[in-house]
Amino acid sequence: GTGNIVEAVRHWKQIRRELQELKTMHSGTLKSFAQEQRVPLVLVESVRDAQRLPVVTFVAGGIATPADAALMMSLGCEGVFVGSGIFKSADPPRVAKAIVEAITHWKDSALLAKVSEGLGALMPGLEVAGLEPQMLERGL
């Protein structure tokens, strides 16, 4: 986890861009796309027409504060995954509860401010460009 909300915003924007691209595809291109992605054409057409996935659209990566979670909801996300943002905070249970409140009541700025008070140290954001890629060695 980076704690850098920019990553979640990029992820969401990519999803939105790809949904928009489906709208521009004519029937032959759409059929080829469905074959390449190995999904039924009727599903691709449904996603194109609805401009949403047929499942809850979650975003993840970089969400570390109640404000981060509320921002993602305001951009149109339907759910948020948070891992490191909670567990790398000073008070994980309290931060988790605050993030749930922020997701549930993301339009209520007064409540968002209230649940964000006194959370203690939150996960600091890291600049992704400066990170060294690391691969976890498993099964060795």
Stockholm file with secondary structure:
# STOCKHOLM 1.0

chainA/1-140         GTGNIVEAVRHWKQIRRELQELKTMHSGTLKSFAQEQRVPLVLVESVRDAQRLPVVTFVAGGIATPADAALMMSLGCEGVFVGSGIFKSADPPRVAKAIVEAITHWKDSALLAKVSEGLGALMPGLEVAGLEPQMLERGL
#=GR chainA/1-140 SS CCCCHHHHHHHHHHHHHHHHHHHHCCHHHHHHHHHHHTSCHHHHHHHHHHTSCSSCCEECSSCCSHHHHHHHHHTTCSEECCSHHHHTSSSHHHHHHHHHHHHHTTTCHHHHHHHHTTCCSCCCCCCGGGCCCCCCCCCC
#=GC SS_cons         CCCCHHHHHHHHHHHHHHHHHHHHCCHHHHHHHHHHHTSCHHHHHHHHHHTSCSSCCEECSSCCSHHHHHHHHHTTCSEECCSHHHHTSSSHHHHHHHHHHHHHTTTCHHHHHHHHTTCCSCCCCCCGGGCCCCCCCCCC
//
